[in-house]
Amino acid sequence: MHGLHHSLSTLPSFAKSADKTAKKSTVASCKTLQIRAMRAVVQRVTSASVEVDGHMVSEIGPGLLVLVGLHESDTDSNSDYICRKVLNMRLFTNECTGRGWDQNVMQRNYEVLLVSQFTLYGVLKGNKPDFHVAMPPQKAKPFYESLVDKFRKAYRPDAVKDGVFGAMMKVQSAMPNSYLCPFSSGSQFFP
């Protein structure tokens, strides 16, 4: 290993230039590869609820709490993907066989609580959050409502609950042995 590693200061000048160019192109390509699709943070819960202005608006027993962030460029194909993936994620143990990570929320007859969360598309500009890539509220509300409808049609209407779009929501969950799975319709996981 000794002798194979060189610091930038010991490289010849043409190598320094090539190294700097490679770093710039890597940074540039990372910026162009940013995820531009609906995001979801999925969490197994034993119970979860949403409260608005001190009033309970939704609650579920065992199942999934799903925070959904809408990107300004999302389409129906993004919501189809999120719906299909969330409902089919094998996050639960099969009680008959004891096999872990074997059953999805539908196989267990559990519930799903969807919560619109534009902050999943927040980025820091200095010390201030910026949400400019999140879908604007006037477009996001009907889009989110159509996503909730897709979940209800794909599973059971009574098993899919949601919060209040645009409200200040207090979300609570109980999650022993929880698993948190962030993913996007454009990629398996997001940073």
MDTraj code that builds the backbone (N, CA, C; nanometers):
import mdtraj as md
import numpy as np

residues = "MET HIS GLY LEU HIS HIS SER LEU SER THR LEU PRO SER PHE ALA LYS SER ALA ASP LYS THR ALA LYS LYS SER THR VAL ALA SER CYS LYS THR LEU GLN ILE ARG ALA MET ARG ALA VAL VAL GLN ARG VAL THR SER ALA SER VAL GLU VAL ASP GLY HIS MET VAL SER GLU ILE GLY PRO GLY LEU LEU VAL LEU VAL GLY LEU HIS GLU SER ASP THR ASP SER ASN SER ASP TYR ILE CYS ARG LYS VAL LEU ASN MET ARG LEU PHE THR ASN GLU CYS THR GLY ARG GLY TRP ASP GLN ASN VAL MET GLN ARG ASN TYR GLU VAL LEU LEU VAL SER GLN PHE THR LEU TYR GLY VAL LEU LYS GLY ASN LYS PRO ASP PHE HIS VAL ALA MET PRO PRO GLN LYS ALA LYS PRO PHE TYR GLU SER LEU VAL ASP LYS PHE ARG LYS ALA TYR ARG PRO ASP ALA VAL LYS ASP GLY VAL PHE GLY ALA MET MET LYS VAL GLN SER ALA MET PRO ASN SER TYR LEU CYS PRO PHE SER SER GLY SER GLN PHE PHE PRO".split()
xyz = np.array([
    [0.0827, -0.1180, 0.0000],
    [0.0000, 0.0000, 0.0000],
    [0.0873, 0.1246, 0.0000],
    [0.1998, 0.1214, 0.0746],
    [0.2885, 0.2359, 0.0792],
    [0.3475, 0.2566, -0.0599],
    [0.3477, 0.3783, -0.1053],
    [0.4014, 0.4081, -0.2370],
    [0.2915, 0.4190, -0.3423],
    [0.1745, 0.3570, -0.3198],
    [0.0653, 0.3655, -0.4149],
    [-0.0199, 0.4899, -0.3905],
    [-0.0187, 0.5408, -0.2692],
    [-0.1008, 0.6554, -0.2338],
    [-0.0172, 0.7823, -0.2408],
    [-0.0626, 0.8795, -0.3163],
    [0.0063, 1.0076, -0.3270],
    [-0.0888, 1.1174, -0.2858],
    [-0.0381, 1.2139, -0.2152],
    [-0.1222, 1.3299, -0.1864],
    [-0.1248, 1.4178, -0.3102],
    [-0.2224, 1.5063, -0.3182],
    [-0.2352, 1.5945, -0.4334],
    [-0.1096, 1.6790, -0.4522],
    [-0.0440, 1.7154, -0.3438],
    [0.0740, 1.8025, -0.3551],
    [0.1933, 1.7304, -0.4171],
    [0.1989, 1.5972, -0.4126],
    [0.3122, 1.5247, -0.4700],
    [0.2872, 1.4806, -0.6137],
    [0.1670, 1.5035, -0.6665],
    [0.1387, 1.4648, -0.8043],
    [0.1964, 1.5680, -0.9004],
    [0.2302, 1.5260, -1.0214],
    [0.2751, 1.6215, -1.1218],
    [0.1623, 1.7192, -1.1540],
    [0.1950, 1.8346, -1.2083],
    [0.0953, 1.9392, -1.2307],
    [-0.0165, 1.8939, -1.3242],
    [0.0130, 1.8133, -1.4282],
    [-0.0935, 1.7680, -1.5174],
    [-0.1902, 1.6757, -1.4433],
    [-0.1384, 1.5977, -1.3460],
    [-0.2246, 1.5073, -1.2679],
    [-0.3121, 1.5881, -1.1725],
    [-0.2557, 1.6967, -1.1170],
    [-0.3350, 1.7829, -1.0282],
    [-0.4525, 1.8408, -1.1053],
    [-0.4253, 1.8868, -1.2260],
    [-0.5292, 1.9463, -1.3084],
    [-0.6366, 1.8433, -1.3424],
    [-0.5962, 1.7228, -1.3789],
    [-0.6911, 1.6166, -1.4130],
    [-0.7734, 1.5787, -1.2893],
    [-0.7074, 1.5746, -1.1724],
    [-0.7774, 1.5395, -1.0491],
    [-0.8827, 1.6441, -1.0159],
    [-0.8476, 1.7734, -1.0305],
    [-0.9437, 1.8807, -1.0023],
    [-1.0601, 1.8759, -1.1012],
    [-1.0310, 1.8472, -1.2287],
    [-1.1359, 1.8375, -1.3303],
    [-1.2287, 1.7210, -1.2980],
    [-1.1722, 1.6080, -1.2564],
    [-1.2531, 1.4909, -1.2220],
    [-1.3433, 1.5213, -1.1029],
    [-1.2890, 1.5918, -1.0020],
    [-1.3698, 1.6272, -0.8852],
    [-1.4850, 1.7190, -0.9250],
    [-1.4566, 1.8173, -1.0136],
    [-1.5621, 1.9094, -1.0578],
    [-1.6698, 1.8343, -1.1337],
    [-1.6304, 1.7419, -1.2222],
    [-1.7319, 1.6695, -1.3000],
    [-1.8107, 1.5748, -1.2107],
    [-1.7469, 1.5186, -1.1078],
    [-1.8184, 1.4327, -1.0136],
    [-1.9214, 1.5132, -0.9368],
    [-1.8836, 1.6311, -0.8894],
    [-1.9767, 1.7180, -0.8178],
    [-2.0901, 1.7600, -0.9097],
    [-2.0577, 1.7959, -1.0331],
    [-2.1607, 1.8367, -1.1292],
    [-2.2566, 1.7220, -1.1575],
    [-2.2029, 1.6002, -1.1758],
    [-2.2914, 1.4876, -1.2045],
    [-2.3765, 1.4532, -1.0841],
    [-2.3251, 1.4710, -0.9626],
    [-2.4057, 1.4470, -0.8419],
    [-2.5220, 1.5446, -0.8365],
    [-2.4977, 1.6693, -0.8756],
    [-2.6053, 1.7686, -0.8739],
    [-2.7132, 1.7342, -0.9750],
    [-2.6755, 1.6807, -1.0912],
    [-2.7751, 1.6473, -1.1924],
    [-2.8476, 1.5180, -1.1590],
    [-2.7934, 1.4362, -1.0697],
    [-2.8566, 1.3110, -1.0324],
    [-2.9493, 1.3247, -0.9122],
    [-2.9773, 1.4468, -0.8682],
    [-3.0674, 1.4648, -0.7560],
    [-3.2027, 1.4041, -0.7889],
    [-3.2653, 1.3465, -0.6888],
    [-3.3941, 1.2815, -0.7087],
    [-3.5006, 1.3855, -0.7364],
    [-3.5750, 1.3633, -0.8423],
    [-3.6831, 1.4528, -0.8821],
    [-3.8115, 1.3712, -0.8914],
    [-3.8557, 1.3176, -0.7802],
    [-3.9754, 1.2342, -0.7800],
    [-4.0347, 1.2306, -0.6397],
    [-4.1578, 1.1834, -0.6323],
    [-4.2268, 1.1739, -0.5052],
    [-4.1431, 1.0950, -0.4036],
    [-4.1433, 1.1427, -0.2803],
    [-4.0697, 1.0755, -0.1737],
    [-4.1665, 1.0225, -0.0696],
    [-4.1270, 0.9118, -0.0063],
    [-4.2067, 0.8569, 0.1021],
    [-4.1132, 0.8056, 0.2106],
    [-4.1490, 0.8333, 0.3345],
    [-4.0792, 0.7752, 0.4490],
    [-4.1806, 0.6816, 0.5135],
    [-4.1479, 0.5521, 0.5137],
    [-4.2399, 0.4491, 0.5603],
    [-4.1896, 0.3954, 0.6932],
    [-4.2800, 0.3877, 0.7897],
    [-4.2414, 0.3414, 0.9223],
    [-4.3442, 0.2416, 0.9750],
    [-4.2952, 0.1259, 1.0206],
    [-4.3834, 0.0296, 1.0858],
    [-4.4242, 0.0870, 1.2199],
    [-4.5506, 0.0722, 1.2541],
    [-4.5984, 0.1234, 1.3823],
    [-4.6949, 0.0237, 1.4456],
    [-4.7041, 0.0288, 1.5788],
    [-4.8095, -0.0471, 1.6469],
    [-4.9353, 0.0381, 1.6561],
    [-4.9174, 0.1719, 1.6483],
    [-5.0295, 0.2657, 1.6388],
    [-4.9744, 0.4005, 1.5949],
    [-5.0625, 0.4810, 1.5352],
    [-5.0240, 0.6161, 1.4939],
    [-5.1500, 0.7004, 1.4862],
    [-5.1315, 0.8313, 1.5065],
    [-5.2473, 0.9214, 1.5018],
    [-5.2054, 1.0596, 1.4531],
    [-5.3060, 1.1339, 1.4072],
    [-5.2872, 1.2717, 1.3639],
    [-5.3886, 1.3572, 1.4378],
    [-5.3368, 1.4655, 1.4952],
    [-5.4203, 1.5590, 1.5700],
    [-5.4062, 1.6973, 1.5062],
    [-5.5182, 1.7682, 1.4918],
    [-5.5176, 1.9050, 1.4395],
    [-5.5976, 1.9914, 1.5359],
    [-5.5366, 2.0989, 1.5845],
    [-5.6019, 2.1905, 1.6792],
    [-5.6605, 2.1181, 1.8001],
    [-5.5862, 2.0196, 1.8510],
    [-5.6296, 1.9469, 1.9702],
    [-5.7348, 1.8408, 1.9461],
    [-5.7730, 1.8189, 1.8203],
    [-5.8741, 1.7183, 1.7877],
    [-5.8121, 1.6052, 1.7064],
    [-5.8414, 1.4811, 1.7446],
    [-5.7929, 1.3643, 1.6717],
    [-5.8670, 1.3568, 1.5380],
    [-5.7917, 1.3555, 1.4275],
    [-5.8553, 1.3475, 1.2963],
    [-5.8392, 1.2099, 1.2317],
    [-5.7348, 1.1365, 1.2688],
    [-5.7119, 1.0016, 1.2162],
    [-5.6279, 0.9233, 1.3147],
    [-5.6553, 0.7934, 1.3179],
    [-5.5687, 0.7048, 1.3962],
    [-5.5770, 0.5639, 1.3409],
    [-5.4675, 0.4915, 1.3566],
    [-5.4617, 0.3518, 1.3122],
    [-5.4016, 0.2675, 1.4232],
    [-5.4246, 0.1387, 1.4134],
    [-5.3570, 0.0417, 1.4987],
    [-5.2302, -0.0018, 1.4291],
    [-5.1960, -0.1306, 1.4368],
    [-5.0743, -0.1773, 1.3706],
    [-5.0775, -0.1513, 1.2201],
    [-4.9625, -0.1133, 1.1668],
    [-4.9534, -0.0890, 1.0230],
    [-4.8380, -0.0005, 0.9863],
    [-4.8637, 0.0914, 0.8922],
    [-4.7587, 0.1785, 0.8394],
    [-4.7983, 0.3243, 0.8495],
    [-4.7046, 0.4050, 0.8975],
    [-4.7150, 0.5500, 0.8934],
    [-4.6304, 0.5930, 0.7741],
    [-4.6922, 0.6658, 0.6798],
    [-4.6233, 0.7031, 0.5566],
    [-4.6267, 0.8545, 0.5406],
    [-4.5095, 0.9174, 0.5503],
    [-4.4963, 1.0605, 0.5224],
    [-4.4680, 1.0739, 0.3737],
    [-4.5452, 1.1570, 0.3042],
    [-4.5347, 1.1690, 0.1591],
    [-4.4953, 1.3110, 0.1211],
    [-4.3870, 1.3237, 0.0452],
    [-4.3426, 1.4528, -0.0067],
    [-4.3616, 1.4568, -0.1571],
    [-4.4303, 1.5593, -0.2054],
    [-4.4567, 1.5713, -0.3484],
    [-4.3593, 1.6685, -0.4137],
    [-4.2974, 1.6250, -0.5219],
    [-4.2068, 1.7095, -0.5996],
    [-4.2878, 1.7836, -0.7048],
    [-4.2440, 1.9013, -0.7423],
    [-4.3181, 1.9834, -0.8379],
    [-4.3402, 1.9153, -0.9730],
    [-4.2561, 1.8169, -1.0068],
    [-4.2684, 1.7507, -1.1370],
    [-4.3372, 1.6143, -1.1296],
    [-4.3951, 1.5786, -1.0149],
    [-4.4584, 1.4471, -1.0010],
    [-4.5760, 1.4300, -1.0965],
    [-4.5933, 1.3046, -1.1402],
    [-4.7037, 1.2679, -1.2284],
    [-4.7764, 1.1478, -1.1683],
    [-4.8822, 1.1042, -1.2354],
    [-4.9572, 0.9876, -1.1878],
    [-4.8700, 0.8629, -1.1792],
    [-4.7714, 0.8503, -1.2667],
    [-4.6851, 0.7320, -1.2609],
    [-4.6047, 0.7288, -1.1305],
    [-4.5688, 0.8460, -1.0760],
    [-4.4985, 0.8502, -0.9482],
    [-4.5901, 0.8030, -0.8351],
    [-4.7154, 0.8486, -0.8361],
    [-4.8073, 0.8072, -0.7300],
    [-4.8440, 0.6599, -0.7434],
    [-4.8545, 0.6092, -0.8669],
    [-4.8796, 0.4652, -0.8864],
    [-4.7661, 0.3834, -0.8257],
    [-4.6432, 0.4271, -0.8512],
    [-4.5252, 0.3568, -0.7997],
    [-4.5236, 0.3566, -0.6469],
    [-4.5449, 0.4733, -0.5863],
    [-4.5420, 0.4838, -0.4397],
    [-4.6501, 0.3957, -0.3787],
    [-4.7697, 0.4010, -0.4335],
    [-4.8802, 0.3204, -0.3826],
    [-4.8458, 0.1713, -0.3900],
    [-4.8024, 0.1267, -0.5062],
    [-4.7684, -0.0150, -0.5250],
    [-4.6559, -0.0583, -0.4311],
    [-4.5509, 0.0233, -0.4220],
    [-4.4360, -0.0134, -0.3386],
    [-4.4715, -0.0185, -0.1903],
    [-4.5412, 0.0834, -0.1408],
    [-4.5749, 0.0877, 0.0019],
    [-4.6630, -0.0313, 0.0390],
    [-4.7650, -0.0571, -0.0393],
    [-4.8572, -0.1653, -0.0054],
    [-4.7933, -0.3033, -0.0172],
    [-4.6894, -0.3159, -0.0987],
    [-4.6272, -0.4472, -0.1187],
    [-4.4941, -0.4664, -0.0461],
    [-4.4469, -0.3647, 0.0272],
    [-4.3213, -0.3791, 0.1014],
    [-4.3361, -0.4886, 0.2066],
    [-4.2452, -0.5838, 0.2040],
    [-4.2508, -0.6936, 0.3012],
    [-4.1743, -0.6515, 0.4266],
    [-4.2445, -0.5896, 0.5175],
    [-4.1843, -0.5332, 0.6378],
    [-4.2240, -0.6066, 0.7653],
    [-4.3117, -0.7064, 0.7531],
    [-4.3657, -0.7714, 0.8718],
    [-4.3314, -0.9197, 0.8748],
    [-4.3242, -0.9723, 0.9968],
    [-4.2956, -1.1134, 1.0184],
    [-4.4185, -1.1972, 0.9868],
    [-4.3969, -1.3104, 0.9252],
    [-4.5036, -1.4057, 0.8988],
    [-4.5256, -1.4839, 1.0273],
    [-4.6409, -1.4661, 1.0896],
    [-4.6678, -1.5312, 1.2181],
    [-4.6791, -1.6824, 1.2064],
    [-4.7170, -1.7332, 1.0901],
    [-4.7294, -1.8787, 1.0712],
    [-4.5935, -1.9463, 1.0618],
    [-4.5014, -1.8834, 0.9903],
    [-4.3704, -1.9462, 0.9682],
    [-4.2609, -1.8888, 1.0577],
    [-4.2854, -1.7719, 1.1149],
    [-4.1827, -1.7050, 1.1954],
    [-4.0789, -1.6342, 1.1111],
    [-4.0965, -1.6364, 0.9818],
    [-3.9996, -1.5757, 0.8902],
    [-4.0147, -1.4234, 0.8913],
    [-3.9044, -1.3529, 0.9174],
    [-3.9044, -1.2066, 0.9208],
    [-3.9052, -1.1462, 0.7820],
    [-3.9515, -1.0227, 0.7724],
    [-3.9530, -0.9471, 0.6473],
    [-4.0215, -1.0283, 0.5368],
    [-4.1370, -1.0847, 0.5691],
    [-4.2005, -1.1776, 0.4779],
    [-4.3382, -1.1331, 0.4294],
    [-4.4073, -1.0467, 0.5052],
    [-4.5430, -1.0104, 0.4667],
    [-4.5602, -0.8593, 0.4559],
    [-4.6534, -0.8214, 0.3692],
    [-4.6822, -0.6797, 0.3532],
    [-4.8018, -0.6395, 0.4396],
    [-4.8340, -0.5121, 0.4392],
    [-4.9399, -0.4585, 0.5239],
    [-5.0757, -0.5213, 0.4889],
    [-5.0978, -0.5518, 0.3620],
    [-5.2253, -0.6104, 0.3206],
    [-5.2379, -0.7551, 0.3673],
    [-5.1301, -0.8306, 0.3601],
    [-5.1331, -0.9698, 0.4054],
    [-5.1610, -0.9781, 0.5553],
    [-5.1154, -0.8784, 0.6296],
    [-5.1373, -0.8773, 0.7747],
    [-5.2704, -0.8117, 0.8122],
    [-5.3411, -0.7569, 0.7122],
    [-5.4685, -0.6894, 0.7360],
    [-5.4500, -0.5693, 0.8295],
    [-5.3361, -0.5000, 0.8142],
    [-5.3047, -0.3833, 0.8947],
    [-5.3551, -0.2566, 0.8256],
    [-5.3290, -0.1424, 0.8871],
    [-5.3758, -0.0145, 0.8353],
    [-5.2597, 0.0721, 0.7863],
    [-5.2947, 0.1762, 0.7118],
    [-5.1968, 0.2712, 0.6583],
    [-5.2445, 0.4118, 0.6928],
    [-5.1535, 0.4929, 0.7478],
    [-5.1824, 0.6341, 0.7751],
    [-5.0909, 0.7177, 0.6871],
    [-5.1504, 0.7909, 0.5917],
    [-5.0756, 0.8767, 0.5002],
    [-5.0773, 1.0198, 0.5521],
    [-4.9607, 1.0853, 0.5504],
    [-4.9495, 1.2237, 0.5966],
    [-4.8690, 1.3022, 0.4935],
    [-4.9315, 1.4064, 0.4384],
    [-4.8626, 1.4925, 0.3431],
    [-4.7533, 1.5695, 0.4164],
    [-4.6312, 1.5698, 0.3609],
    [-4.5173, 1.6292, 0.4304],
    [-4.4258, 1.6990, 0.3308],
    [-4.4578, 1.8243, 0.2968],
    [-4.3786, 1.8974, 0.1978],
    [-4.2348, 1.9165, 0.2423],
    [-4.2071, 1.9094, 0.3726],
    [-4.0704, 1.9319, 0.4213],
    [-3.9734, 1.8221, 0.3771],
    [-4.0235, 1.7125, 0.3229],
    [-3.9337, 1.6101, 0.2688],
    [-3.8562, 1.6637, 0.1488],
    [-3.9023, 1.7743, 0.0929],
    [-3.8300, 1.8387, -0.0167],
    [-3.7629, 1.9680, 0.0269],
    [-3.7388, 1.9835, 0.1543],
    [-3.6673, 2.1005, 0.2026],
    [-3.5178, 2.0858, 0.1832],
    [-3.4536, 2.1939, 0.1459],
    [-3.3081, 2.1987, 0.1378],
    [-3.2637, 2.3222, 0.2151],
    [-3.1450, 2.3172, 0.2697],
    [-3.0947, 2.4331, 0.3429],
    [-3.0214, 2.5262, 0.2482],
    [-3.0593, 2.6524, 0.2521],
    [-2.9859, 2.7575, 0.1816],
    [-2.9263, 2.8421, 0.2911],
    [-2.8018, 2.8140, 0.3220],
    [-2.7402, 2.8752, 0.4393],
    [-2.7996, 2.8074, 0.5614],
    [-2.8651, 2.8840, 0.6459],
    [-2.9293, 2.8280, 0.7646],
    [-3.0815, 2.8286, 0.7548],
    [-3.1333, 2.8619, 0.6374],
    [-3.2773, 2.8740, 0.6204],
    [-3.3292, 2.7631, 0.5277],
    [-3.4386, 2.6958, 0.5673],
    [-3.4928, 2.5929, 0.4780],
    [-3.5610, 2.6543, 0.3567],
    [-3.5498, 2.5850, 0.2456],
    [-3.6092, 2.6288, 0.1199],
    [-3.6878, 2.5112, 0.0628],
    [-3.8135, 2.5340, 0.0264],
    [-3.8994, 2.4271, -0.0222],
    [-3.9427, 2.4500, -0.1668],
    [-3.8588, 2.5176, -0.2458],
    [-3.8974, 2.5574, -0.3808],
    [-3.9223, 2.4402, -0.4751],
    [-3.8676, 2.3218, -0.4499],
    [-3.8916, 2.2088, -0.5396],
    [-4.0134, 2.1257, -0.4985],
    [-4.0717, 2.1558, -0.3829],
    [-4.1949, 2.0867, -0.3430],
    [-4.3086, 2.1351, -0.4327],
    [-4.4040, 2.0474, -0.4564],
    [-4.5188, 2.0844, -0.5397],
    [-4.5955, 2.1970, -0.4711],
    [-4.6341, 2.3024, -0.5429],
    [-4.7082, 2.4136, -0.4828],
    [-4.8432, 2.3660, -0.4277],
    [-4.8883, 2.4240, -0.3150],
    [-5.0099, 2.3763, -0.2472],
    [-5.1337, 2.3656, -0.3357],
    [-5.1574, 2.4626, -0.4244],
    [-5.2779, 2.4585, -0.5070],
    [-5.2798, 2.3382, -0.6010],
    [-5.1634, 2.2912, -0.6425],
    [-5.1535, 2.1716, -0.7266],
    [-5.1383, 2.0460, -0.6399],
    [-5.0705, 2.0602, -0.5265],
    [-5.0401, 1.9455, -0.4411],
    [-5.1639, 1.8873, -0.3732],
    [-5.2574, 1.9719, -0.3331],
    [-5.3744, 1.9206, -0.2604],
    [-5.4544, 1.8199, -0.3434],
    [-5.4989, 1.8524, -0.4674],
    [-5.5711, 1.7510, -0.5443],
    [-5.4847, 1.6300, -0.5805],
    [-5.3545, 1.6547, -0.6019],
    [-5.2647, 1.5437, -0.6343],
    [-5.2536, 1.4481, -0.5153],
    [-5.2364, 1.5030, -0.3953],
    [-5.2284, 1.4210, -0.2744],
    [-5.3598, 1.3455, -0.2522],
    [-5.4728, 1.4126, -0.2717],
    [-5.6029, 1.3472, -0.2541],
    [-5.6190, 1.2306, -0.3515],
    [-5.5668, 1.2459, -0.4739],
    [-5.5736, 1.1349, -0.5701],
    [-5.4833, 1.0196, -0.5267],
    [-5.3710, 1.0509, -0.4604],
    [-5.2829, 0.9468, -0.4076],
    [-5.3545, 0.8680, -0.2977],
    [-5.4202, 0.9375, -0.2070],
    [-5.4954, 0.8707, -0.0993],
    [-5.6019, 0.7805, -0.1614],
    [-5.6692, 0.8300, -0.2630],
    [-5.7723, 0.7526, -0.3315],
    [-5.7140, 0.6264, -0.3944],
    [-5.5942, 0.6374, -0.4531],
    [-5.5276, 0.5198, -0.5120],
    [-5.5020, 0.4140, -0.4062],
    [-5.4537, 0.4574, -0.2889],
    [-5.4294, 0.3628, -0.1797],
    [-5.5598, 0.2938, -0.1396],
    [-5.6663, 0.3696, -0.1282],
    [-5.7949, 0.3126, -0.0858],
    [-5.8488, 0.2134, -0.1891],
    [-5.8325, 0.2441, -0.3160],
    [-5.8797, 0.1536, -0.4210],
    [-5.7923, 0.0291, -0.4310],
    [-5.6628, 0.0434, -0.4059],
    [-5.5708, -0.0693, -0.4176],
    [-5.5766, -0.1628, -0.2971],
    [-5.6264, -0.1141, -0.1841],
    [-5.6315, -0.1952, -0.0628],
    [-5.7755, -0.2017, -0.0151],
    [-5.8035, -0.1486, 0.1019],
    [-5.9395, -0.1400, 0.1567],
    [-5.9630, 0.0038, 0.1976],
    [-6.0721, 0.0657, 0.1554],
    [-6.0957, 0.2069, 0.1898],
    [-6.0913, 0.2352, 0.3402],
    [-6.1432, 0.1432, 0.4218],
    [-6.1464, 0.1658, 0.5663],
    [-6.0108, 0.1458, 0.6333],
    [-5.9133, 0.0887, 0.5624],
    [-5.7813, 0.0628, 0.6207],
    [-5.6813, 0.1741, 0.5897],
    [-5.7205, 0.2706, 0.5069],
    [-5.6305, 0.3790, 0.4690],
    [-5.6850, 0.5104, 0.5247],
    [-5.6058, 0.5727, 0.6119],
    [-5.6443, 0.6993, 0.6746],
    [-5.5443, 0.8054, 0.6314],
    [-5.5811, 0.9322, 0.6520],
    [-5.4856, 1.0388, 0.6211],
    [-5.5066, 1.1559, 0.7154],
    [-5.4132, 1.2501, 0.7079],
    [-5.4197, 1.3705, 0.7903],
    [-5.5032, 1.4771, 0.7214],
    [-5.4773, 1.6027, 0.7545],
    [-5.5470, 1.7154, 0.6938],
    [-5.4442, 1.7931, 0.6128],
    [-5.4615, 1.7943, 0.4814],
    [-5.3639, 1.8582, 0.3946],
    [-5.3463, 2.0054, 0.4327],
    [-5.2222, 2.0485, 0.4476],
    [-5.1897, 2.1883, 0.4730],
    [-5.2063, 2.2336, 0.6170],
    [-5.2585, 2.1476, 0.7036],
    [-5.2790, 2.1862, 0.8440],
    [-5.1517, 2.1631, 0.9245],
    [-5.1429, 2.2311, 1.0376],
    [-5.0357, 2.2031, 1.1336],
    [-5.0790, 2.0778, 1.2091],
    [-5.0167, 1.9660, 1.1770],
    [-5.0574, 1.8375, 1.2333],
    [-4.9603, 1.7908, 1.3404],
    [-5.0146, 1.7320, 1.4431],
    [-4.9345, 1.6665, 1.5456],
    [-4.9459, 1.5170, 1.5172],
    [-4.8354, 1.4583, 1.4726],
    [-4.8341, 1.3167, 1.4370],
    [-4.7648, 1.2402, 1.5479],
    [-4.8330, 1.1394, 1.5999],
    [-4.7749, 1.0566, 1.7054],
    [-4.7748, 0.9123, 1.6597],
    [-4.6733, 0.8388, 1.7018],
    [-4.6683, 0.6970, 1.6666],
    [-4.5996, 0.6176, 1.7761],
    [-4.6429, 0.4933, 1.7890],
    [-4.5779, 0.3966, 1.8768],
    [-4.5119, 0.2957, 1.7841],
    [-4.3842, 0.2750, 1.8054],
    [-4.3117, 0.1933, 1.7090],
    [-4.2026, 0.1077, 1.7701],
    [-4.2372, 0.0109, 1.8524],
    [-4.1326, -0.0785, 1.9026],
    [-4.0744, -0.1608, 1.7880],
    [-3.9457, -0.1810, 1.7911],
    [-3.8758, -0.2554, 1.6857],
    [-3.9103, -0.2010, 1.5479],
    [-3.9128, -0.0706, 1.5387],
    [-3.9555, -0.0059, 1.4160],
    [-3.8493, -0.0125, 1.3081],
    [-3.8942, -0.0003, 1.1861],
    [-3.8061, 0.0058, 1.0706],
    [-3.8460, 0.1276, 0.9901],
    [-3.7506, 0.2130, 0.9598],
    [-3.7758, 0.3344, 0.8837],
    [-3.7188, 0.3153, 0.7444],
    [-3.8007, 0.3357, 0.6431],
    [-3.7571, 0.3121, 0.5065],
    [-3.7882, 0.4325, 0.4196],
    [-3.6904, 0.5225, 0.3964],
    [-3.7148, 0.6331, 0.3043],
    [-3.6889, 0.5884, 0.1607],
    [-3.7774, 0.6220, 0.0702],
    [-3.7524, 0.5907, -0.0698],
    [-3.8271, 0.6883, -0.1588],
    [-3.7973, 0.6801, -0.2846],
    [-3.8530, 0.7731, -0.3827],
    [-3.9012, 0.6952, -0.5030],
    [-3.9955, 0.7517, -0.5760],
    [-4.0399, 0.6839, -0.6971],
    [-3.9335, 0.6894, -0.8052],
    [-3.8273, 0.7698, -0.7851],
    [-3.7181, 0.7764, -0.8812],
    [-3.5995, 0.6911, -0.8425],
    [-3.6001, 0.6359, -0.7216],
    [-3.4850, 0.5622, -0.6720],
    [-3.5268, 0.4856, -0.5484],
    [-3.4522, 0.3817, -0.5134],
    [-3.4884, 0.3018, -0.3964],
    [-3.4817, 0.3833, -0.2675],
    [-3.3712, 0.4521, -0.2448],
    [-3.3546, 0.5298, -0.1232],
    [-3.3098, 0.6715, -0.1586],
    [-3.3366, 0.7645, -0.0703],
    [-3.2859, 0.8998, -0.0921],
    [-3.2067, 0.9442, 0.0291],
    [-3.1108, 1.0371, 0.0101],
    [-3.0250, 1.0802, 0.1199],
    [-3.1011, 1.1627, 0.2219],
])
top = md.Topology()
chain = top.add_chain()
for i, resn in enumerate(residues, 1):
    res = top.add_residue(resn, chain, resSeq=i)
    for name in ("N", "CA", "C"):
        top.add_atom(name, md.element.get_by_symbol(name[0]), res)
traj = md.Trajectory(xyz[None], top)
